[in-house]
């Protein structure tokens, strides 16, 4: 068997994930240890931010980890870190094949390929549409699309809709490899619920970054109109808090709880014991959070964007994306029909575990990295 020497960097910040973690972090956390377990070596380049006091892990489940310092400003932190990782791969020959997260890093594919490295890019959502980016950020992503289309040896998309967009736009064929859905059964203890001050089945939940394209403003606005004793737990935040996050947290509704960052088993315990999970996203790739929630058998309420519906089909409650009134109506329906949403969740759990399997996905990535 050919043993691959792989380096990886880009959208993820660290392995294991830490404060500010997003879908790319979970993707790396799930995929890379599985690749190593199949006999390959993998070096993951992780970030250190100014004033970062987190414990540094130099190896995690066989994945070697190397750190470079970066800046705090969103967008530029990835650019600076990826530049350092690129030249470390080239000048220290740390890998033969490089896995880049996000098309925004395709600019580095040019340098890596000139140095004789094979390069694979994983492109997730249509990032140039995200409201969190200023005009120059969106322009950079649009330019990066051309680099993504032509510079790497291969590009893998995690959702068929972004893949179709690229294939029509650039008249080339690309790979489709999704996220996986397997989740370890979380522990039975509910200490995290007691810590936050909620009871099993008595809260709605969101976990993620507090940025505009996640639609949290819609969720808060919708929830405030409801007459219910259930709570709304909003877990997470953004690594560089701005006006949007501050405005979300200024709500005067005492039913809404902000516990900050929650990690590992505690996150899955919260998901497993929620009355329903709400994903109000305006833009997504193939959401790892939705995959996790459905694999845990938790009822799901999500926006009706095509990426979400591709995952959940008829096994979730969907509302009109961008409309808080539609979201409020669907939450109300969920409150009035607990058996119906539980039945959908049970069907969704079976379906999702059949369609999104991490072992199959790992083999697909290894084959692509070998080509």
N, C-alpha and C positions, 0 to 999 in steps of 0.2 A: 504494500500500500504506500502510495506517495504521501510523505509527511509534509504538510504545509507549514511554512513559517509566515504567520499572519500578523499584521499590525492593524489597529483600528483606532479611529478618532473621528471627531466631528460633532454631531448633535448631542451625544451623551456627555455628562459632566464627570461622573465617577462610578466606579463599581466597588462595593455595592452602592445603590443610590443614597443620596443625602438631601439636605434642604434644597429646595428648588428643583427637585427631580421632575422629569417629564416623561412622555412616552418613549423617547429615544433611550433614556436611562433604563427603563424597564426592559426594552428590547435587548439592549446589550447585556443586561443582568441575566436574562433568560437564555439568550442564544450562545454567548461566548463560553460559559462553562460546559455547555453541551458539546460544542465543537472540540474543546480540549479533551473531554472525556472520550472522544472518538479517535484520540491519538495524535492530534495536531498541537502545535505551539501557537500561543496567541499573546501578543503584547497590547494591552489597552492603555492608551494615553489619556490620563485624567487631569483635571484642572485643580489648581489652587488659586483661590481668590484672595484679594487683600484682606487682612485680618481674619483669615480662615483658621479656625482653631479645632476643626474636626480631626479625629484620629485618621491617620493615613494607613491604608492597607496596600502593601507592596505585592501581595498575592491573594487571590480569592478563588477558591475551588479550582486551582491549577492555572488560572488566568494571571499572567504577570502584569503588573501595573507600574507605569512610570508617570511621574507628575511633572507638569510645567506650570509656572505661575502665569496668570493672565490678568486682564483688567476687569473692572466690575461692570462697565457699561454694556447693556444688552446688545447683542449682535457683534460688537467689537471684541467681546470676550472670546467668542468662537473663532473669529478671524485671527486674533493674535495667537491663541493656543494652537490652532491648526497649522499656522505657519511654522511654529516651533517644532511641532510633531513631524511635519513634512521633512524638514531639513535634518532632523534627528534620524529619521528612517533612511534618508539618502546618505548622510555622511558617516553614520555608524552601522549601516547595513543591518538594521534590526528585523527586516522582513523581506520576503520575496513578493508577497501579494498584500495589498492594502485595501481594507474595507473602510470606506468613507460614509458617514451618515449625512444625509441631506445634500441636495444639489448645490447649496450655497458653498460647499467645500469642493466642488468640481474644478475650481480654479487650480487647486493643488494637484489634480490629476495630471495636468500638463507637465509639471516639474517631476512628478514621480515616474511618469512614463518615459520621459527623457533620460531618467536615471536607470531605466530598464526594469522598473517594477510593474507588475500587473495590478490594475486598479478596478475595484468594484464599487459602485455608488448605490446606496439604498435611498431612494427618493420617496418621501412620505406624502404629505398633503400638498396642495397648491399654495405654498407658503407666501407667494407674492400677493395673495389676496387677504392676508391677515392684517387686521386693523392695528395690531400692536406696532407695526413697522412704520416709520416715517417714510416720506416719499422716496428718499434716497435708498432706504432699505428695500422697498418694493422694486425699485429700479435695479438694484444689485441682483435681486432674485430673478428678475426677468432676463437680465444678461446671463446669469448663471444657467438658465434653462438651455441656452445654446451650448455652453460648455458641457453640461450634463449630457446633452444629446450626442455629442461627438467625441469628447475627450477620453472618458473611461473605456476600459475593455468591455465592460458590461454594466447595465443598470437594472436594478431590481425595484419594482414598485410594490408597495404593500396594499394598494387598492386599484381596482380595475379602471376606475374613472380617470385618475391622473395618468395611468398608463395609456389609456385611449387618447387622452388629450395630447400626450407627447408623440404618440405614433401618428396621429393625424397631422400634427404641427410639423414634425420633422421627417415624416415618411421613412421611419425605421421601425424595427421590431425590438421589443424589450421583454424582460422577464417579469412575471407576476409571482411574488412570494409573500404571503401574508404573515401576520403575527400568529402566535399560538395562543391557546386559551387555557391550557392546563393550570390549575391552581391547587396547591397542597391544601388539604382540609385544615382550616384554622383551628387552633386550640379551643376547647369548650369554655374556658374561663371568659368572664366578661368584665375583667378589671378595668379595661379601657373605657367601657360604657359607664362604669361607676365613677371613674376619674372625670369624665366629661360631664356627667350628671344627666344621662339619658337612660331610658329603659328599653329592653328588647322589643322591637316592633313598634316603637313609639316615636320614630324620627325618620325624616327623609335625609338623604345624604348626597353630598358632592365631594369629590376628592380631585384636586388638581391645582393648576396654576391660576392665579387671579389676574387674568388678562382678558381684553375685550372679546376676542373670538371664542372664548369659552362660554359667553352668554350669561355670566353670573348676574349681571344687572337685571336680566329678564326673569331669572329665578327669584331673586329677592323681591322684585316688583310684584310678581305673581303670588308669591307666598304671603305677602302682606295683606292681600285681599281675601285670604281664606279664613274661615271661622273653624279653627281646629286647635286642639290642645297638643297635637303632635309638634315636635321641634324640627328645625332645619339645621343640620350640622354641615358647615362648610369647612372642610379640612384642606390645609395647604396654604398657598400664597404664591408669590413670585419672588425670585432671587433678588430682584432689584425693584422693590416696591415703589409705585408711582401714584399719581393722582387717582387712577381708576381703582386700585386696591383700597386706597384710603377712603374713597367715596362709598365703596361697598361696605366697609367696616363701620361706617357712621350711622348705619340703620338704627332706628329707635325701637325696632320690634324685638322685644326681649325673648321671643321664642327662637331667634336665630343665634346660633352658637358658633364661635370661631376658636377652635382648640389649637390652632397653629398646625405645625407639621406632625404627622403621625406616620410611623414606619412599620414595615415588615408584617408580622402576624397581626399586630394591632389594627392595621389598615383593613386586612381581610376580615377580621372579627367585626369591625364596624360595618363593612359591606354585607356580611352574612346576616347580621341581625337587624338591618334597616327594614323599615316598612316597605320602602322602595328607594331605588337609586335614581337620581335625576341628572341627566347629561344635556344641558341646554345649548350645546355648541352651535356656533354659526359656521365654523369651518373645522373639518377633521380630516385625518388620513383614515387609516384603519385603526380605530380607537382601542388601545390595549386595556383601558379602563372598562369599556363596555364588554370586551371579551372576558375580562376577569369577573365582572359582576354577573354576567350570564352563566359563566362556568360555576359560580357559587350558588346558582339557583335563586338569586334575588330578583324580585320584580323590577323592571326597568321602565323609566319614562325618559324619552329622548326626542330631540328635534328630528324632523323628517328629511334631513339632508340625505342625499343618495348614499353617502358613505356609511351612515348609521343604519339605514334600511337594508343595505347589502349584508350587514352582520346579523341584524335581529329579525328580518323578515316580518312575519306576523306575530312574533313572540314577544313583543314589547308594546307599550303604549306610546304613540308618537303624536307630537303636536306640530303646528305650523312654525317652521323656523323663523325666529325673529319676532314672534308675536307673544307678548307676555299674557295677553288675555286667553289665547289658545292654550298656553301652558297651564294657567290657573284652572281652566276648564278640565283639562286632562288630569291634573292632580286631584281635583274634586271628584272626578269619576273614579279614580283609583281609591280614594277614601271610601266611596260608597260601594265599591265592588271588590272586596279583599279576595274572595274566592276566584274571581275571574283573573285578576293579575297574578295570583299564585299558580293557576293552571298554565298561563302563558309562560311564566318563569320556568316551570317544570319542563315544558316542551322545549323551551329555549336552551336549557342546560344540556339536554340530550343532543339537540341539533348542533350546538356550538362545539361540543367535544368531538363530534364526528368530522366537522369541516375544518377545524383549526387545531392541528396537532403539532406540538413543538418538535417531536422526534422526526416527523416527516419534513418539517420546515428546515430543521438543522441539516438533514441530508441534502435538501435542495440547495442550501447555501454552500455546503462543502463542494458539491458538484460544480456549482457556478464558480467558486474560487479556484477550482482545478482547471477550468477551461482555458 
